[in-house]
């Protein structure tokens, strides 16, 4: 068996075209939108007639 060595590296910074930037912003907007829904809005309609807000947020 050969000995192994581990090295630590610093992850490379995100590139300008890295989709994780856009994804992170989308998650932040979605989180804020869901958090802003008031309890009195949960039975409200959505564009899908089979679902109300409560079911959409699941």
C-alpha positions as CSV (number, residue, x, y, z in Angstrom):
1,X,0.0,0.0,0.0
2,X,1.4,3.4,-0.9
3,X,1.0,6.4,1.4
4,X,-1.2,9.2,0.2
5,X,-1.1,12.8,0.9
6,X,-4.0,15.2,1.0
7,X,-3.8,18.7,-0.1
8,X,-6.2,21.5,0.5
9,X,-7.1,23.9,-2.2
10,X,-9.2,26.9,-2.3
11,X,-12.2,26.5,-4.7
12,X,-11.9,28.7,-7.8
13,X,-14.2,31.7,-7.7
14,X,-17.3,31.6,-9.8
15,X,-16.8,32.7,-13.4
16,X,-19.0,35.4,-15.0
17,X,-20.9,32.8,-17.0
18,X,-21.4,30.4,-14.0
19,X,-25.1,29.6,-13.7
20,X,-24.9,29.4,-10.0
21,X,-25.1,33.2,-9.7
22,X,-28.4,33.2,-11.6
23,X,-29.6,30.2,-9.6
24,X,-28.7,31.9,-6.3
25,X,-30.6,35.0,-7.3
26,X,-33.6,32.9,-8.4
27,X,-33.7,31.0,-5.1
28,X,-33.5,34.3,-3.2
29,X,-36.4,35.8,-5.1
30,X,-38.5,32.6,-4.8
31,X,-37.8,32.4,-1.0
32,X,-38.8,36.0,-0.5
33,X,-41.9,35.6,-2.6
34,X,-43.1,32.5,-0.7
35,X,-42.2,34.1,2.7
36,X,-44.4,37.1,1.8
37,X,-47.6,35.0,1.3
38,X,-50.0,35.8,4.1
39,X,-52.2,33.2,5.7
40,X,-55.3,34.9,4.3
41,X,-53.9,34.4,0.8
42,X,-53.5,30.6,1.0
43,X,-57.0,29.9,-0.4
44,X,-56.6,32.4,-3.3
45,X,-56.7,31.2,-6.9
46,X,-53.8,30.6,-9.2
47,X,-53.6,30.4,-13.0
48,X,-54.2,26.7,-12.7
49,X,-57.8,26.2,-11.8
50,X,-57.1,22.9,-10.0
51,X,-54.8,24.5,-7.5
52,X,-55.1,27.3,-4.9
53,X,-52.1,29.1,-3.4
54,X,-51.9,26.6,-0.5
55,X,-51.6,23.6,-2.9
56,X,-49.1,25.4,-5.2
57,X,-46.8,26.1,-2.2
58,X,-47.3,22.5,-1.1
